[in-house]
Amino acid sequence: MSSKYEIIIFWSEEDSAFIAEVPELPGCMADGKTYKEALHNAEIIIAEWIDTAQSIGRAIPSPKGRLAFA
């Protein structure tokens, strides 16, 4: 599975897990014990977010690519 949405992954001491946020999809986030697991879970959640949005008639934002600059 491959997503075109930006995914931001960071370590959370509070959760003792990697957190993956998808800023373009409100409320879309996942976690994992490893960076790869968080990324994998985020890709699953993106697909589920889109499926849910379609089923309730919510607009699905087009991926904009890179949003933040370091």
PDB file of N, CA, C and O in Angstrom:
ATOM      1  N   MET A   1       0.853  -1.171   0.000  1.00  0.00           N
ATOM      2  CA  MET A   1       0.000   0.000   0.000  1.00  0.00           C
ATOM      3  C   MET A   1       0.901   1.237   0.000  1.00  0.00           C
ATOM      4  O   MET A   1       1.901   1.273   0.717  1.00  0.00           O
ATOM      5  N   SER A   2       0.558   2.232  -0.787  1.00  0.00           N
ATOM      6  CA  SER A   2       1.350   3.452  -0.849  1.00  0.00           C
ATOM      7  C   SER A   2       0.430   4.657  -0.791  1.00  0.00           C
ATOM      8  O   SER A   2      -0.577   4.720  -1.496  1.00  0.00           O
ATOM      9  N   SER A   3       0.784   5.605   0.049  1.00  0.00           N
ATOM     10  CA  SER A   3      -0.023   6.799   0.224  1.00  0.00           C
ATOM     11  C   SER A   3       0.717   8.009  -0.312  1.00  0.00           C
ATOM     12  O   SER A   3       1.943   8.083  -0.225  1.00  0.00           O
ATOM     13  N   LYS A   4      -0.025   8.955  -0.864  1.00  0.00           N
ATOM     14  CA  LYS A   4       0.577  10.190  -1.342  1.00  0.00           C
ATOM     15  C   LYS A   4       0.417  11.308  -0.321  1.00  0.00           C
ATOM     16  O   LYS A   4       0.843  12.437  -0.564  1.00  0.00           O
ATOM     17  N   TYR A   5      -0.192  11.003   0.814  1.00  0.00           N
ATOM     18  CA  TYR A   5      -0.359  11.994   1.867  1.00  0.00           C
ATOM     19  C   TYR A   5       0.911  12.050   2.717  1.00  0.00           C
ATOM     20  O   TYR A   5       1.574  11.038   2.944  1.00  0.00           O
ATOM     21  N   GLU A   6       1.226  13.251   3.177  1.00  0.00           N
ATOM     22  CA  GLU A   6       2.379  13.411   4.063  1.00  0.00           C
ATOM     23  C   GLU A   6       2.083  12.699   5.384  1.00  0.00           C
ATOM     24  O   GLU A   6       0.987  12.812   5.933  1.00  0.00           O
ATOM     25  N   ILE A   7       3.073  11.970   5.880  1.00  0.00           N
ATOM     26  CA  ILE A   7       2.975  11.286   7.169  1.00  0.00           C
ATOM     27  C   ILE A   7       4.139  11.778   8.019  1.00  0.00           C
ATOM     28  O   ILE A   7       5.301  11.669   7.625  1.00  0.00           O
ATOM     29  N   ILE A   8       3.815  12.316   9.180  1.00  0.00           N
ATOM     30  CA  ILE A   8       4.841  12.795  10.112  1.00  0.00           C
ATOM     31  C   ILE A   8       4.949  11.773  11.235  1.00  0.00           C
ATOM     32  O   ILE A   8       3.962  11.464  11.904  1.00  0.00           O
ATOM     33  N   ILE A   9       6.162  11.250  11.438  1.00  0.00           N
ATOM     34  CA  ILE A   9       6.372  10.218  12.455  1.00  0.00           C
ATOM     35  C   ILE A   9       7.344  10.747  13.500  1.00  0.00           C
ATOM     36  O   ILE A   9       8.402  11.281  13.169  1.00  0.00           O
ATOM     37  N   PHE A  10       6.970  10.591  14.763  1.00  0.00           N
ATOM     38  CA  PHE A  10       7.842  11.028  15.857  1.00  0.00           C
ATOM     39  C   PHE A  10       7.703  10.073  17.035  1.00  0.00           C
ATOM     40  O   PHE A  10       6.715   9.348  17.152  1.00  0.00           O
ATOM     41  N   TRP A  11       8.710  10.085  17.906  1.00  0.00           N
ATOM     42  CA  TRP A  11       8.692   9.253  19.101  1.00  0.00           C
ATOM     43  C   TRP A  11       7.963   9.983  20.217  1.00  0.00           C
ATOM     44  O   TRP A  11       8.203  11.168  20.446  1.00  0.00           O
ATOM     45  N   SER A  12       7.079   9.286  20.908  1.00  0.00           N
ATOM     46  CA  SER A  12       6.360   9.843  22.050  1.00  0.00           C
ATOM     47  C   SER A  12       6.802   9.110  23.312  1.00  0.00           C
ATOM     48  O   SER A  12       6.512   7.927  23.485  1.00  0.00           O
ATOM     49  N   GLU A  13       7.509   9.826  24.197  1.00  0.00           N
ATOM     50  CA  GLU A  13       7.906   9.232  25.481  1.00  0.00           C
ATOM     51  C   GLU A  13       6.666   8.867  26.298  1.00  0.00           C
ATOM     52  O   GLU A  13       6.616   7.818  26.941  1.00  0.00           O
ATOM     53  N   GLU A  14       5.676   9.743  26.261  1.00  0.00           N
ATOM     54  CA  GLU A  14       4.447   9.535  27.034  1.00  0.00           C
ATOM     55  C   GLU A  14       3.755   8.233  26.655  1.00  0.00           C
ATOM     56  O   GLU A  14       3.250   7.517  27.520  1.00  0.00           O
ATOM     57  N   ASP A  15       3.732   7.923  25.345  1.00  0.00           N
ATOM     58  CA  ASP A  15       3.063   6.718  24.856  1.00  0.00           C
ATOM     59  C   ASP A  15       4.013   5.538  24.696  1.00  0.00           C
ATOM     60  O   ASP A  15       3.578   4.408  24.475  1.00  0.00           O
ATOM     61  N   SER A  16       5.314   5.804  24.808  1.00  0.00           N
ATOM     62  CA  SER A  16       6.338   4.773  24.556  1.00  0.00           C
ATOM     63  C   SER A  16       6.113   4.117  23.196  1.00  0.00           C
ATOM     64  O   SER A  16       6.169   2.895  23.057  1.00  0.00           O
ATOM     65  N   ALA A  17       5.857   4.960  22.201  1.00  0.00           N
ATOM     66  CA  ALA A  17       5.572   4.463  20.850  1.00  0.00           C
ATOM     67  C   ALA A  17       5.899   5.547  19.829  1.00  0.00           C
ATOM     68  O   ALA A  17       5.997   6.727  20.162  1.00  0.00           O
ATOM     69  N   PHE A  18       6.064   5.122  18.583  1.00  0.00           N
ATOM     70  CA  PHE A  18       6.161   6.067  17.481  1.00  0.00           C
ATOM     71  C   PHE A  18       4.743   6.466  17.089  1.00  0.00           C
ATOM     72  O   PHE A  18       3.858   5.617  16.987  1.00  0.00           O
ATOM     73  N   ILE A  19       4.536   7.750  16.871  1.00  0.00           N
ATOM     74  CA  ILE A  19       3.231   8.278  16.479  1.00  0.00           C
ATOM     75  C   ILE A  19       3.331   8.751  15.035  1.00  0.00           C
ATOM     76  O   ILE A  19       4.275   9.452  14.670  1.00  0.00           O
ATOM     77  N   ALA A  20       2.366   8.370  14.221  1.00  0.00           N
ATOM     78  CA  ALA A  20       2.313   8.783  12.819  1.00  0.00           C
ATOM     79  C   ALA A  20       1.069   9.628  12.608  1.00  0.00           C
ATOM     80  O   ALA A  20      -0.053   9.150  12.775  1.00  0.00           O
ATOM     81  N   GLU A  21       1.273  10.889  12.239  1.00  0.00           N
ATOM     82  CA  GLU A  21       0.157  11.800  11.991  1.00  0.00           C
ATOM     83  C   GLU A  21       0.040  12.086  10.500  1.00  0.00           C
ATOM     84  O   GLU A  21       1.042  12.163   9.789  1.00  0.00           O
ATOM     85  N   VAL A  22      -1.199  12.241  10.036  1.00  0.00           N
ATOM     86  CA  VAL A  22      -1.465  12.584   8.636  1.00  0.00           C
ATOM     87  C   VAL A  22      -2.181  13.942   8.661  1.00  0.00           C
ATOM     88  O   VAL A  22      -3.407  13.992   8.762  1.00  0.00           O
ATOM     89  N   PRO A  23      -1.420  15.042   8.570  1.00  0.00           N
ATOM     90  CA  PRO A  23      -2.001  16.374   8.772  1.00  0.00           C
ATOM     91  C   PRO A  23      -3.132  16.745   7.812  1.00  0.00           C
ATOM     92  O   PRO A  23      -4.008  17.530   8.174  1.00  0.00           O
ATOM     93  N   GLU A  24      -3.127  16.201   6.611  1.00  0.00           N
ATOM     94  CA  GLU A  24      -4.144  16.570   5.627  1.00  0.00           C
ATOM     95  C   GLU A  24      -5.494  15.898   5.871  1.00  0.00           C
ATOM     96  O   GLU A  24      -6.506  16.308   5.302  1.00  0.00           O
ATOM     97  N   LEU A  25      -5.509  14.867   6.715  1.00  0.00           N
ATOM     98  CA  LEU A  25      -6.738  14.136   7.011  1.00  0.00           C
ATOM     99  C   LEU A  25      -7.044  14.311   8.502  1.00  0.00           C
ATOM    100  O   LEU A  25      -6.437  13.633   9.331  1.00  0.00           O
ATOM    101  N   PRO A  26      -7.956  15.189   8.852  1.00  0.00           N
ATOM    102  CA  PRO A  26      -8.228  15.510  10.250  1.00  0.00           C
ATOM    103  C   PRO A  26      -8.479  14.271  11.113  1.00  0.00           C
ATOM    104  O   PRO A  26      -9.318  13.429  10.792  1.00  0.00           O
ATOM    105  N   GLY A  27      -7.732  14.182  12.215  1.00  0.00           N
ATOM    106  CA  GLY A  27      -7.898  13.083  13.156  1.00  0.00           C
ATOM    107  C   GLY A  27      -7.246  11.788  12.735  1.00  0.00           C
ATOM    108  O   GLY A  27      -7.362  10.785  13.440  1.00  0.00           O
ATOM    109  N   CYS A  28      -6.565  11.781  11.607  1.00  0.00           N
ATOM    110  CA  CYS A  28      -5.955  10.553  11.085  1.00  0.00           C
ATOM    111  C   CYS A  28      -4.553  10.378  11.671  1.00  0.00           C
ATOM    112  O   CYS A  28      -3.625  11.113  11.334  1.00  0.00           O
ATOM    113  N   MET A  29      -4.423   9.394  12.551  1.00  0.00           N
ATOM    114  CA  MET A  29      -3.124   9.093  13.134  1.00  0.00           C
ATOM    115  C   MET A  29      -3.072   7.636  13.565  1.00  0.00           C
ATOM    116  O   MET A  29      -4.098   6.980  13.740  1.00  0.00           O
ATOM    117  N   ALA A  30      -1.843   7.150  13.730  1.00  0.00           N
ATOM    118  CA  ALA A  30      -1.631   5.762  14.135  1.00  0.00           C
ATOM    119  C   ALA A  30      -0.384   5.713  15.001  1.00  0.00           C
ATOM    120  O   ALA A  30       0.314   6.715  15.160  1.00  0.00           O
ATOM    121  N   ASP A  31      -0.111   4.546  15.557  1.00  0.00           N
ATOM    122  CA  ASP A  31       1.115   4.393  16.333  1.00  0.00           C
ATOM    123  C   ASP A  31       1.721   3.027  16.068  1.00  0.00           C
ATOM    124  O   ASP A  31       1.139   2.196  15.369  1.00  0.00           O
ATOM    125  N   GLY A  32       2.902   2.808  16.638  1.00  0.00           N
ATOM    126  CA  GLY A  32       3.562   1.524  16.487  1.00  0.00           C
ATOM    127  C   GLY A  32       4.764   1.439  17.399  1.00  0.00           C
ATOM    128  O   GLY A  32       5.300   2.460  17.831  1.00  0.00           O
ATOM    129  N   LYS A  33       5.189   0.223  17.693  1.00  0.00           N
ATOM    130  CA  LYS A  33       6.358   0.016  18.546  1.00  0.00           C
ATOM    131  C   LYS A  33       7.639   0.397  17.827  1.00  0.00           C
ATOM    132  O   LYS A  33       8.631   0.752  18.463  1.00  0.00           O
ATOM    133  N   THR A  34       7.621   0.323  16.486  1.00  0.00           N
ATOM    134  CA  THR A  34       8.777   0.715  15.688  1.00  0.00           C
ATOM    135  C   THR A  34       8.337   1.758  14.663  1.00  0.00           C
ATOM    136  O   THR A  34       7.147   1.947  14.412  1.00  0.00           O
ATOM    137  N   TYR A  35       9.328   2.426  14.082  1.00  0.00           N
ATOM    138  CA  TYR A  35       9.059   3.420  13.045  1.00  0.00           C
ATOM    139  C   TYR A  35       8.305   2.764  11.885  1.00  0.00           C
ATOM    140  O   TYR A  35       7.308   3.298  11.398  1.00  0.00           O
ATOM    141  N   LYS A  36       8.794   1.602  11.450  1.00  0.00           N
ATOM    142  CA  LYS A  36       8.164   0.898  10.319  1.00  0.00           C
ATOM    143  C   LYS A  36       6.734   0.477  10.645  1.00  0.00           C
ATOM    144  O   LYS A  36       5.849   0.559   9.793  1.00  0.00           O
ATOM    145  N   GLU A  37       6.509   0.028  11.872  1.00  0.00           N
ATOM    146  CA  GLU A  37       5.156  -0.378  12.266  1.00  0.00           C
ATOM    147  C   GLU A  37       4.216   0.828  12.270  1.00  0.00           C
ATOM    148  O   GLU A  37       3.071   0.725  11.829  1.00  0.00           O
ATOM    149  N   ALA A  38       4.695   1.968  12.766  1.00  0.00           N
ATOM    150  CA  ALA A  38       3.866   3.178  12.767  1.00  0.00           C
ATOM    151  C   ALA A  38       3.524   3.594  11.338  1.00  0.00           C
ATOM    152  O   ALA A  38       2.387   3.977  11.060  1.00  0.00           O
ATOM    153  N   LEU A  39       4.494   3.523  10.434  1.00  0.00           N
ATOM    154  CA  LEU A  39       4.262   3.858   9.033  1.00  0.00           C
ATOM    155  C   LEU A  39       3.245   2.898   8.410  1.00  0.00           C
ATOM    156  O   LEU A  39       2.309   3.328   7.737  1.00  0.00           O
ATOM    157  N   HIS A  40       3.432   1.619   8.635  1.00  0.00           N
ATOM    158  CA  HIS A  40       2.505   0.611   8.108  1.00  0.00           C
ATOM    159  C   HIS A  40       1.083   0.849   8.627  1.00  0.00           C
ATOM    160  O   HIS A  40       0.119   0.808   7.862  1.00  0.00           O
ATOM    161  N   ASN A  41       0.964   1.099   9.932  1.00  0.00           N
ATOM    162  CA  ASN A  41      -0.352   1.341  10.523  1.00  0.00           C
ATOM    163  C   ASN A  41      -0.977   2.622   9.978  1.00  0.00           C
ATOM    164  O   ASN A  41      -2.191   2.687   9.781  1.00  0.00           O
ATOM    165  N   ALA A  42      -0.152   3.641   9.735  1.00  0.00           N
ATOM    166  CA  ALA A  42      -0.666   4.895   9.168  1.00  0.00           C
ATOM    167  C   ALA A  42      -1.243   4.660   7.777  1.00  0.00           C
ATOM    168  O   ALA A  42      -2.288   5.219   7.443  1.00  0.00           O
ATOM    169  N   GLU A  43      -0.588   3.852   6.969  1.00  0.00           N
ATOM    170  CA  GLU A  43      -1.097   3.572   5.627  1.00  0.00           C
ATOM    171  C   GLU A  43      -2.445   2.855   5.692  1.00  0.00           C
ATOM    172  O   GLU A  43      -3.328   3.115   4.875  1.00  0.00           O
ATOM    173  N   ILE A  44      -2.602   1.965   6.650  1.00  0.00           N
ATOM    174  CA  ILE A  44      -3.890   1.278   6.834  1.00  0.00           C
ATOM    175  C   ILE A  44      -4.960   2.280   7.257  1.00  0.00           C
ATOM    176  O   ILE A  44      -6.074   2.270   6.733  1.00  0.00           O
ATOM    177  N   ILE A  45      -4.617   3.135   8.200  1.00  0.00           N
ATOM    178  CA  ILE A  45      -5.572   4.113   8.722  1.00  0.00           C
ATOM    179  C   ILE A  45      -5.965   5.126   7.650  1.00  0.00           C
ATOM    180  O   ILE A  45      -7.115   5.565   7.614  1.00  0.00           O
ATOM    181  N   ILE A  46      -5.033   5.504   6.779  1.00  0.00           N
ATOM    182  CA  ILE A  46      -5.363   6.413   5.673  1.00  0.00           C
ATOM    183  C   ILE A  46      -6.444   5.784   4.798  1.00  0.00           C
ATOM    184  O   ILE A  46      -7.429   6.440   4.458  1.00  0.00           O
ATOM    185  N   ALA A  47      -6.263   4.526   4.436  1.00  0.00           N
ATOM    186  CA  ALA A  47      -7.252   3.835   3.595  1.00  0.00           C
ATOM    187  C   ALA A  47      -8.602   3.762   4.307  1.00  0.00           C
ATOM    188  O   ALA A  47      -9.644   3.967   3.685  1.00  0.00           O
ATOM    189  N   GLU A  48      -8.584   3.470   5.610  1.00  0.00           N
ATOM    190  CA  GLU A  48      -9.832   3.396   6.366  1.00  0.00           C
ATOM    191  C   GLU A  48     -10.482   4.769   6.494  1.00  0.00           C
ATOM    192  O   GLU A  48     -11.706   4.883   6.427  1.00  0.00           O
ATOM    193  N   TRP A  49      -9.664   5.827   6.680  1.00  0.00           N
ATOM    194  CA  TRP A  49     -10.193   7.188   6.773  1.00  0.00           C
ATOM    195  C   TRP A  49     -10.916   7.537   5.476  1.00  0.00           C
ATOM    196  O   TRP A  49     -12.025   8.071   5.501  1.00  0.00           O
ATOM    197  N   ILE A  50     -10.285   7.233   4.348  1.00  0.00           N
ATOM    198  CA  ILE A  50     -10.872   7.537   3.043  1.00  0.00           C
ATOM    199  C   ILE A  50     -12.154   6.733   2.827  1.00  0.00           C
ATOM    200  O   ILE A  50     -13.152   7.280   2.357  1.00  0.00           O
ATOM    201  N   ASP A  51     -12.140   5.456   3.160  1.00  0.00           N
ATOM    202  CA  ASP A  51     -13.349   4.617   3.030  1.00  0.00           C
ATOM    203  C   ASP A  51     -14.497   5.176   3.856  1.00  0.00           C
ATOM    204  O   ASP A  51     -15.632   5.248   3.383  1.00  0.00           O
ATOM    205  N   THR A  52     -14.202   5.572   5.092  1.00  0.00           N
ATOM    206  CA  THR A  52     -15.234   6.125   5.971  1.00  0.00           C
ATOM    207  C   THR A  52     -15.759   7.443   5.414  1.00  0.00           C
ATOM    208  O   THR A  52     -16.968   7.673   5.388  1.00  0.00           O
ATOM    209  N   ALA A  53     -14.850   8.308   4.968  1.00  0.00           N
ATOM    210  CA  ALA A  53     -15.261   9.601   4.404  1.00  0.00           C
ATOM    211  C   ALA A  53     -16.177   9.395   3.197  1.00  0.00           C
ATOM    212  O   ALA A  53     -17.184  10.088   3.050  1.00  0.00           O
ATOM    213  N   GLN A  54     -15.828   8.449   2.342  1.00  0.00           N
ATOM    214  CA  GLN A  54     -16.662   8.167   1.173  1.00  0.00           C
ATOM    215  C   GLN A  54     -18.037   7.666   1.591  1.00  0.00           C
ATOM    216  O   GLN A  54     -19.046   8.057   1.004  1.00  0.00           O
ATOM    217  N   SER A  55     -18.083   6.810   2.591  1.00  0.00           N
ATOM    218  CA  SER A  55     -19.369   6.226   2.994  1.00  0.00           C
ATOM    219  C   SER A  55     -20.306   7.245   3.639  1.00  0.00           C
ATOM    220  O   SER A  55     -21.523   7.063   3.603  1.00  0.00           O
ATOM    221  N   ILE A  56     -19.764   8.312   4.228  1.00  0.00           N
ATOM    222  CA  ILE A  56     -20.624   9.314   4.855  1.00  0.00           C
ATOM    223  C   ILE A  56     -20.720  10.599   4.020  1.00  0.00           C
ATOM    224  O   ILE A  56     -21.324  11.583   4.449  1.00  0.00           O
ATOM    225  N   GLY A  57     -20.125  10.578   2.840  1.00  0.00           N
ATOM    226  CA  GLY A  57     -20.231  11.720   1.935  1.00  0.00           C
ATOM    227  C   GLY A  57     -19.332  12.896   2.275  1.00  0.00           C
ATOM    228  O   GLY A  57     -19.584  14.018   1.837  1.00  0.00           O
ATOM    229  N   ARG A  58     -18.293  12.649   3.046  1.00  0.00           N
ATOM    230  CA  ARG A  58     -17.356  13.715   3.415  1.00  0.00           C
ATOM    231  C   ARG A  58     -16.360  13.938   2.276  1.00  0.00           C
ATOM    232  O   ARG A  58     -15.952  12.992   1.602  1.00  0.00           O
ATOM    233  N   ALA A  59     -15.978  15.187   2.074  1.00  0.00           N
ATOM    234  CA  ALA A  59     -14.980  15.516   1.055  1.00  0.00           C
ATOM    235  C   ALA A  59     -13.620  14.930   1.444  1.00  0.00           C
ATOM    236  O   ALA A  59     -13.227  14.949   2.611  1.00  0.00           O
ATOM    237  N   ILE A  60     -12.923  14.414   0.449  1.00  0.00           N
ATOM    238  CA  ILE A  60     -11.597  13.848   0.672  1.00  0.00           C
ATOM    239  C   ILE A  60     -10.567  14.800   0.070  1.00  0.00           C
ATOM    240  O   ILE A  60     -10.550  15.010  -1.143  1.00  0.00           O
ATOM    241  N   PRO A  61      -9.710  15.377   0.912  1.00  0.00           N
ATOM    242  CA  PRO A  61      -8.713  16.313   0.398  1.00  0.00           C
ATOM    243  C   PRO A  61      -7.741  15.627  -0.560  1.00  0.00           C
ATOM    244  O   PRO A  61      -7.371  14.471  -0.355  1.00  0.00           O
ATOM    245  N   SER A  62      -7.335  16.335  -1.591  1.00  0.00           N
ATOM    246  CA  SER A  62      -6.305  15.823  -2.490  1.00  0.00           C
ATOM    247  C   SER A  62      -4.958  15.936  -1.788  1.00  0.00           C
ATOM    248  O   SER A  62      -4.703  16.922  -1.096  1.00  0.00           O
ATOM    249  N   PRO A  63      -4.097  14.943  -1.958  1.00  0.00           N
ATOM    250  CA  PRO A  63      -2.772  15.020  -1.340  1.00  0.00           C
ATOM    251  C   PRO A  63      -1.990  16.206  -1.903  1.00  0.00           C
ATOM    252  O   PRO A  63      -1.968  16.424  -3.114  1.00  0.00           O
ATOM    253  N   LYS A  64      -1.360  16.955  -1.034  1.00  0.00           N
ATOM    254  CA  LYS A  64      -0.583  18.109  -1.463  1.00  0.00           C
ATOM    255  C   LYS A  64       0.922  17.836  -1.429  1.00  0.00           C
ATOM    256  O   LYS A  64       1.725  18.672  -1.842  1.00  0.00           O
ATOM    257  N   GLY A  65       1.286  16.667  -0.935  1.00  0.00           N
ATOM    258  CA  GLY A  65       2.714  16.376  -0.838  1.00  0.00           C
ATOM    259  C   GLY A  65       3.312  17.008   0.398  1.00  0.00           C
ATOM    260  O   GLY A  65       2.659  17.110   1.436  1.00  0.00           O
ATOM    261  N   ARG A  66       4.525  17.420   0.284  1.00  0.00           N
ATOM    262  CA  ARG A  66       5.256  17.954   1.434  1.00  0.00           C
ATOM    263  C   ARG A  66       4.636  19.258   1.915  1.00  0.00           C
ATOM    264  O   ARG A  66       4.488  20.215   1.155  1.00  0.00           O
ATOM    265  N   LEU A  67       4.275  19.274   3.202  1.00  0.00           N
ATOM    266  CA  LEU A  67       3.628  20.443   3.781  1.00  0.00           C
ATOM    267  C   LEU A  67       4.582  21.253   4.657  1.00  0.00           C
ATOM    268  O   LEU A  67       4.523  22.483   4.667  1.00  0.00           O
ATOM    269  N   ALA A  68       5.448  20.578   5.382  1.00  0.00           N
ATOM    270  CA  ALA A  68       6.342  21.252   6.324  1.00  0.00           C
ATOM    271  C   ALA A  68       7.770  21.241   5.809  1.00  0.00           C
ATOM    272  O   ALA A  68       8.199  20.299   5.143  1.00  0.00           O
ATOM    273  N   PHE A  69       8.477  22.272   6.118  1.00  0.00           N
ATOM    274  CA  PHE A  69       9.874  22.355   5.712  1.00  0.00           C
ATOM    275  C   PHE A  69      10.743  22.412   6.954  1.00  0.00           C
ATOM    276  O   PHE A  69      10.447  23.150   7.893  1.00  0.00           O
ATOM    277  N   ALA A  70      11.807  21.640   6.958  1.00  0.00           N
ATOM    278  CA  ALA A  70      12.714  21.616   8.119  1.00  0.00           C
ATOM    279  C   ALA A  70      13.829  22.607   7.932  1.00  0.00           C
ATOM    280  O   ALA A  70      14.693  22.735   8.800  1.00  0.00           O
TER     281      ALA A  70
END
